[in-house]
């Protein structure tokens, strides 16, 4: 397929997460593409202003455009309301609602799936909806919506083998695995400092609380860079050896990654951009051996994997880490498998062959 008119659909553009790396590369592949989303915060993400972002009715509602995730029913309507008529190819990016666009007749819809709705299909990992009144009934409604909108997707791309397996399990669909891209930034060698690092959004399923518990007991210095709803709870339980840096810039992020002894990654992620960013800077990762981390990391070579998601396993992994010698060149070489160049080659080949 050689599309003339391309639409790229992001679920929402209100903060920068790992998923935006995929969006950036797609916009580089298709610079003339039109960018659609339900709601856009230009102050937080000014880099997308040049694309004349097309938004839904949510953009005009003052409260909702900043707290959109508090109103899931409106989000479903918002993604369905986007006018995508006239496009040969529509690429949706989906971790919740993205694939729910209304596909016009004659268009091809490719969904790049970061994960099937986690809080619907894996509430044992992400239980946010089970805590609200009538949450069980809303989950059932979302499941039906998710299954119905799955039928509007012509082709699925999964961000990992882990996600591909869940697409097969929940949607009964095949998918092609194309890992997200990571910009491999070449930097000068940096002397490691005596601290460990957690980095990312502070939300429950990331399980930063387990890292805090482990470091409360061992007394080692742990820096936590990021913001989110778990910040207050984490600060309450953290001892003085644990410092909270808040949200950091991209430059600060890479500086921290280069200087830390190791990145601590205790959650189960569908893929996980941050571990790749870490090994690209010759920094090992101590991670829970589930999800994307198991695909990205090689135990004893690019990091240390632990099997049980608890503070005791993290403590034991830290001891293993201290006994293990890592070769910087091997870490960086592994990271190159996830480079932007490789991602673009795979996407172009995939689209050409459909």
C-alpha positions as CSV (number, residue, x, y, z in Angstrom):
1,X,0.0,0.0,0.0
2,X,1.2,3.5,-0.9
3,X,-1.2,5.8,0.9
4,X,-1.7,9.4,-0.4
5,X,-3.7,10.7,2.6
6,X,-2.7,9.5,6.1
7,X,-4.4,10.2,9.4
8,X,-2.7,9.5,12.7
9,X,-4.9,9.2,15.8
10,X,-3.5,9.6,19.3
11,X,-5.9,9.0,22.2
12,X,-5.1,12.2,24.0
13,X,-2.1,14.6,24.0
14,X,-1.9,16.0,27.5
15,X,1.5,14.8,28.8
16,X,4.5,13.1,27.4
17,X,4.9,9.4,28.0
18,X,6.6,6.5,26.3
19,X,3.9,6.2,23.7
20,X,4.7,9.6,22.2
21,X,7.9,8.2,20.9
22,X,5.8,6.0,18.5
23,X,3.8,9.1,17.5
24,X,6.9,11.1,16.8
25,X,8.4,8.5,14.5
26,X,5.1,8.0,12.6
27,X,4.9,11.8,12.0
28,X,8.5,11.6,10.7
29,X,7.6,8.8,8.3
30,X,4.4,10.6,7.2
31,X,5.2,14.4,7.5
32,X,2.1,15.3,5.6
33,X,-0.2,13.3,7.8
34,X,-3.1,14.9,9.7
35,X,-2.9,14.4,13.5
36,X,-6.1,13.7,15.4
37,X,-6.8,13.4,19.1
38,X,-9.6,13.7,21.6
39,X,-8.0,16.5,23.6
40,X,-4.7,18.4,23.3
41,X,-2.8,20.4,25.9
42,X,-0.5,22.7,23.8
43,X,1.2,24.1,26.9
44,X,2.4,20.6,28.0
45,X,3.2,19.4,24.4
46,X,4.1,22.5,22.3
47,X,6.0,20.3,19.8
48,X,2.8,19.2,18.2
49,X,1.5,22.7,17.4
50,X,3.0,22.7,14.0
51,X,0.7,19.8,13.0
52,X,-2.6,21.7,13.4
53,X,-4.0,19.1,15.7
54,X,-7.6,18.2,15.1
55,X,-9.5,17.6,18.4
56,X,-12.9,16.4,19.5
57,X,-15.7,18.2,21.4
58,X,-13.8,17.6,24.7
59,X,-11.4,20.3,23.8
60,X,-14.1,22.9,24.3
61,X,-15.1,21.7,27.8
62,X,-12.8,23.6,30.3
63,X,-12.8,21.0,33.1
64,X,-12.8,17.9,31.0
65,X,-9.9,18.9,28.7
66,X,-7.6,18.8,31.8
67,X,-9.2,15.8,33.6
68,X,-10.4,13.8,30.6
69,X,-9.6,10.4,32.2
70,X,-12.2,11.1,34.9
71,X,-15.0,10.8,32.3
72,X,-14.5,7.6,30.4
73,X,-18.0,7.6,28.8
74,X,-17.2,10.9,27.2
75,X,-13.9,9.6,25.9
76,X,-15.6,6.8,24.1
77,X,-17.9,9.3,22.4
78,X,-15.0,11.7,21.7
79,X,-12.9,9.1,19.8
80,X,-15.9,8.0,17.8
81,X,-16.7,11.6,16.9
82,X,-13.4,12.3,15.0
83,X,-14.1,13.0,11.3
84,X,-11.7,10.8,9.3
85,X,-13.4,10.9,5.9
86,X,-11.1,11.1,2.9
87,X,-8.1,9.2,4.3
88,X,-6.6,6.2,2.6
89,X,-4.8,5.1,5.7
90,X,-5.7,5.6,9.4
91,X,-3.1,4.7,12.0
92,X,-4.5,4.7,15.6
93,X,-2.3,4.5,18.7
94,X,-4.2,2.6,21.4
95,X,-3.8,1.7,25.0
96,X,-7.5,2.2,25.8
97,X,-9.8,4.0,23.3
98,X,-7.6,4.8,20.3
99,X,-8.8,1.9,18.1
100,X,-12.4,3.0,18.7
101,X,-12.4,5.4,15.8
102,X,-15.2,5.2,13.2
103,X,-13.5,3.9,10.0
104,X,-14.9,5.4,6.8
105,X,-15.7,3.2,3.9
106,X,-12.6,2.7,1.7
107,X,-10.1,3.5,4.4
108,X,-7.6,1.0,5.9
109,X,-7.3,1.1,9.7
110,X,-4.0,0.0,11.3
111,X,-3.9,0.0,15.1
112,X,-0.6,0.2,16.9
113,X,-1.6,-1.4,20.2
114,X,0.4,-0.5,23.3
115,X,-2.0,-2.7,25.3
116,X,-5.6,-3.9,25.3
117,X,-7.5,-1.8,27.9
118,X,-5.5,-2.9,31.0
119,X,-8.1,-1.8,33.6
120,X,-10.7,-3.8,31.8
121,X,-8.9,-7.0,30.9
122,X,-6.2,-7.1,33.7
123,X,-7.8,-5.5,36.7
124,X,-5.5,-7.5,38.9
125,X,-2.7,-5.2,37.6
126,X,-4.6,-2.0,37.1
127,X,-7.6,-1.9,39.5
128,X,-8.6,1.8,39.2
129,X,-12.1,1.0,38.0
130,X,-12.9,-1.6,40.6
131,X,-12.6,1.1,43.3
132,X,-15.3,3.4,42.0
133,X,-19.1,3.0,42.6
134,X,-20.6,0.5,40.1
135,X,-17.1,-0.1,38.7
136,X,-17.9,-3.7,38.0
137,X,-20.8,-2.8,35.7
138,X,-18.8,-0.2,33.9
139,X,-16.0,-2.7,33.3
140,X,-18.5,-5.0,31.6
141,X,-19.7,-2.1,29.4
142,X,-16.2,-1.2,28.4
143,X,-15.4,-4.9,27.6
144,X,-18.3,-5.0,25.2
145,X,-17.3,-1.6,23.6
146,X,-13.7,-2.8,23.3
147,X,-14.7,-6.0,21.6
148,X,-17.1,-4.2,19.2
149,X,-14.5,-1.6,18.2
150,X,-11.9,-4.3,17.6
151,X,-13.9,-5.3,14.5
152,X,-13.1,-1.9,13.0
153,X,-9.4,-2.6,12.9
154,X,-8.0,-4.1,9.7
155,X,-4.5,-4.8,11.0
156,X,-3.0,-4.8,14.5
157,X,0.6,-4.0,15.3
158,X,1.7,-4.9,18.9
159,X,4.4,-3.1,20.7
160,X,5.7,-6.4,22.2
161,X,5.3,-10.1,22.1
162,X,3.6,-9.8,25.5
163,X,1.0,-7.4,24.0
164,X,0.6,-9.6,20.9
165,X,-0.3,-12.6,23.1
166,X,-3.0,-10.5,24.9
167,X,-4.4,-9.2,21.6
168,X,-4.8,-12.9,20.6
169,X,-6.3,-13.8,24.0
170,X,-8.8,-11.0,24.3
171,X,-9.6,-10.0,20.8
172,X,-8.9,-13.3,19.0
173,X,-6.8,-11.4,16.5
174,X,-3.4,-11.9,15.0
175,X,-0.8,-9.0,15.2
176,X,2.6,-8.1,14.0
177,X,5.2,-7.2,16.7
178,X,7.1,-3.9,16.1
179,X,8.8,-2.6,19.2
180,X,8.6,1.1,20.0
181,X,11.5,3.2,19.0
182,X,14.1,4.8,21.3
183,X,16.3,7.6,20.2
184,X,19.8,6.3,20.8
185,X,21.6,9.4,22.1
186,X,25.4,9.2,22.0
187,X,27.0,10.7,25.1
188,X,30.4,10.8,26.6
189,X,31.3,8.3,29.3
190,X,29.9,9.4,32.7
191,X,31.2,8.4,36.1
192,X,28.5,6.5,38.0
193,X,27.3,8.0,41.3
194,X,26.2,6.2,44.4
195,X,22.4,6.2,43.9
196,X,19.7,4.1,42.3
197,X,16.8,5.6,40.2
198,X,13.1,5.1,39.6
199,X,11.8,7.0,36.7
200,X,8.3,7.5,35.2
201,X,4.7,8.3,36.1
202,X,3.8,7.6,39.7
203,X,0.7,5.4,39.2
204,X,-0.3,2.3,41.1
205,X,0.6,-0.5,38.6
206,X,4.2,0.9,38.3
207,X,4.7,-0.5,41.8
208,X,7.2,2.2,42.9
209,X,5.9,1.5,46.4
210,X,7.9,-1.8,46.4
211,X,11.1,0.0,45.5
212,X,10.4,2.5,48.4
213,X,9.9,-0.4,50.8
214,X,13.1,-2.1,49.8
215,X,15.2,1.0,50.0
216,X,13.6,2.0,53.4
217,X,15.1,-1.2,54.7
218,X,18.6,-1.2,53.0
219,X,19.3,2.6,53.5
220,X,20.7,3.1,50.0
221,X,20.0,6.3,48.2
222,X,17.0,6.1,45.8
223,X,16.0,9.0,43.6
224,X,12.5,9.0,42.2
225,X,11.9,11.2,39.1
226,X,8.3,11.7,38.0
227,X,4.9,12.8,39.1
228,X,1.5,11.3,39.4
229,X,-1.3,10.4,41.8
230,X,0.8,8.1,43.9
231,X,3.3,10.9,44.9
232,X,1.6,11.8,48.2
233,X,1.3,8.1,49.3
234,X,4.9,7.4,48.4
235,X,6.2,10.4,50.3
236,X,4.3,9.3,53.4
237,X,6.1,5.9,53.5
238,X,9.5,7.0,52.3
239,X,12.5,7.4,54.6
240,X,15.2,10.2,54.4
241,X,17.4,8.1,52.0
242,X,14.7,8.4,49.3
243,X,14.4,11.7,47.4
244,X,11.6,12.9,45.1
245,X,12.7,15.0,42.2
246,X,9.3,15.6,40.6
247,X,8.9,15.8,36.8
248,X,12.3,16.2,35.0
249,X,13.2,17.5,31.5
250,X,14.5,15.1,28.9
251,X,18.0,16.5,29.4
252,X,17.8,15.9,33.2
253,X,16.3,12.4,32.6
254,X,19.3,11.3,30.5
255,X,21.7,12.9,33.0
256,X,20.2,10.9,35.8
257,X,20.2,7.7,33.7
258,X,23.8,8.1,32.9
259,X,24.8,8.8,36.5
260,X,22.8,6.2,38.4
261,X,24.2,2.8,39.4
262,X,21.0,1.1,38.1
263,X,17.4,1.8,37.1
264,X,14.8,0.1,39.3
265,X,11.8,-1.1,37.3
266,X,9.4,-3.0,39.6
267,X,6.2,-2.8,37.6
268,X,4.8,-5.1,34.9
269,X,4.8,-3.1,31.6
270,X,3.6,-4.0,28.2
271,X,6.9,-2.9,26.8
272,X,8.7,-0.2,28.7
273,X,10.7,2.6,27.0
274,X,12.7,3.6,30.1
275,X,14.7,0.3,30.4
276,X,15.8,0.7,26.8
277,X,16.8,4.3,27.4
278,X,18.8,3.1,30.4
279,X,20.8,0.4,28.6
280,X,21.4,2.8,25.8
281,X,23.4,4.8,28.3
282,X,25.2,1.8,29.6
283,X,23.1,1.7,32.8
284,X,21.8,-1.8,33.9
285,X,18.2,-2.3,34.9
286,X,16.8,-4.2,37.9
287,X,13.4,-5.3,36.8
288,X,10.4,-7.6,37.5
289,X,10.7,-10.5,35.1
290,X,7.3,-10.1,33.4
291,X,5.9,-8.2,30.4
292,X,8.2,-6.2,28.2
293,X,11.2,-6.2,30.6
294,X,11.6,-9.9,30.0
295,X,11.8,-9.2,26.2
296,X,14.2,-6.2,26.5
297,X,16.6,-7.4,29.2
298,X,19.1,-10.3,29.5
299,X,19.6,-11.4,33.0
300,X,23.2,-10.9,34.1
301,X,24.1,-9.1,30.9
302,X,21.9,-5.9,30.6
303,X,20.3,-6.1,34.1
304,X,19.0,-8.3,36.9
305,X,15.6,-9.8,36.7
306,X,13.6,-10.8,39.8
307,X,10.7,-13.3,39.7
308,X,8.4,-12.2,42.6
309,X,6.9,-8.7,42.7
310,X,7.7,-7.9,46.4
311,X,10.3,-6.0,48.4
312,X,12.2,-9.1,49.4
313,X,12.9,-10.0,45.7
314,X,14.0,-6.4,45.0
315,X,16.4,-6.6,48.0
316,X,17.8,-9.9,46.7
317,X,18.1,-8.5,43.2
318,X,20.1,-5.6,44.5
319,X,22.6,-8.0,46.2
320,X,22.9,-9.9,42.9
321,X,23.5,-6.6,41.1
322,X,26.3,-5.6,43.4
323,X,28.0,-9.0,42.7
324,X,27.6,-8.7,38.9
325,X,30.0,-7.0,36.5
326,X,28.4,-5.5,33.4
327,X,30.1,-4.6,30.1
328,X,29.0,-1.2,28.9
329,X,29.4,-2.0,25.2
330,X,27.0,-5.0,25.5
331,X,24.3,-2.8,27.1
332,X,24.6,-0.2,24.4
333,X,24.6,-2.8,21.6
334,X,21.4,-4.4,22.9
335,X,19.7,-1.0,23.0
336,X,20.4,-0.5,19.2
337,X,17.9,-3.3,18.5
338,X,15.2,-0.7,19.4
339,X,16.5,2.3,17.5
340,X,14.4,4.7,15.5
341,X,15.9,3.6,12.2
342,X,14.9,0.0,12.8
343,X,11.3,1.1,13.8
344,X,10.9,3.2,10.7
345,X,12.1,0.4,8.4
346,X,9.7,-2.1,9.9
347,X,6.7,0.3,9.8
348,X,7.4,1.2,6.1
349,X,7.7,-2.5,5.2
350,X,4.5,-3.4,7.1
351,X,2.4,-0.6,5.4
352,X,3.9,-1.4,2.0
353,X,2.8,-5.1,2.3
354,X,-0.8,-4.5,3.3
